[in-house]
Amino acid sequence: MKIGLISDTHDQLDLTISMVARLLDEGVAYLIHAGDIGQGVADYLATLPIKCVAVYGNTDTALRDPGGNLILQKQPYYFKIGSTTFKLMHQPYFLTPDTDVVVFGHLHRFECQKAKALFLNPGEVCAREKPLSEGVSLDLKSFKLKYHTYDLINNTWSQKGINCGK
């Protein structure tokens, strides 16, 4: 099964729609959002044809849960997809390897490290810190990761395969 991971959309709906479409085209069956969502993006995620789990970020204080296919939780949120365990948070305060995959956001930069657990920050969709929108797809069988980017200056998509190990 492939899952998609995004973070820090900051209510940039057009960029979020583009990134999610890219991930859906790749065949992701589940979407994880690591916070700083925005209400417009949350409402959109609730309408997706796949399940989406998200945590509140530090800018989501007024965010209301739209329901639908979006599961919105406080951090850290522990859950399981198949046999893979996850810990999801926005701010990287709970970076302990107590699950298979630890997903976080807030830093606005892609990170992938394997140290007892897979620590993964999918970067920023909003392109606030750089003219690059970022997202990740992860194959839960092989733990192979694809890092997807959209360059706002050149209007081009690219992807890079990364093997973070299991």
MOJO-V705707 format. One record per backbone hydrogen bond with DSSP energy under -1.0 kcal/mol. NH is the residue of the N-H (numbers start at 1). CO is the residue of the C=O. E is the energy in kcal/mol with one decimal. If there is no record, write none. Layout:
<<NH/CO/E> <NH/CO/E>>
//
This chain:
<<3/138/-2.4> <4/30/-3.0> <5/136/-3.0> <6/32/-2.7> <8/35/-2.1> <10/36/-2.8> <11/37/-2.7> <12/9/-2.2> <13/11/-1.7> <16/12/-2.2> <17/13/-2.9> <18/14/-2.1> <19/15/-2.4> <20/16/-3.0> <21/17/-2.3> <22/18/-2.0> <23/19/-2.3> <24/20/-2.9> <25/21/-2.5> <26/22/-1.1> <27/24/-1.4> <28/23/-1.8> <29/2/-3.2> <31/51/-2.3> <32/4/-2.8> <33/53/-2.7> <34/6/-2.4> <42/38/-2.4> <43/39/-2.7> <44/40/-1.8> <45/41/-3.0> <46/42/-1.8> <47/44/-1.7> <48/45/-1.3> <52/69/-2.6> <53/31/-2.4> <54/71/-2.9> <55/33/-1.2> <56/73/-1.9> <60/57/-1.7> <63/60/-1.3> <69/46/-2.4> <70/67/-1.8> <71/52/-3.4> <73/54/-2.7> <77/88/-2.6> <79/86/-1.8> <81/84/-2.4> <84/81/-2.2> <86/79/-3.0> <87/101/-2.0> <88/77/-2.6> <89/103/-2.1> <93/91/-2.6> <96/94/-2.1> <98/96/-2.0> <101/85/-2.0> <102/118/-3.2> <103/87/-3.0> <104/120/-2.1> <105/90/-2.0> <107/105/-1.5> <111/121/-2.3> <113/119/-2.5> <115/117/-2.8> <117/115/-1.6> <118/100/-2.8> <119/113/-3.5> <120/102/-3.0> <121/111/-2.6> <125/7/-1.9> <126/8/-2.0> <132/130/-1.8> <133/150/-2.4> <134/124/-3.0> <135/148/-2.0> <136/5/-2.2> <137/146/-2.2> <138/3/-2.7> <139/144/-2.6> <140/1/-3.1> <143/139/-2.4> <145/162/-3.4> <146/137/-2.8> <147/160/-2.8> <148/135/-2.9> <149/158/-2.7> <150/133/-2.3> <151/156/-3.0> <152/131/-1.9> <155/151/-1.4> <156/151/-1.2> <158/149/-2.3> <160/147/-1.8> <162/145/-3.7>>
//
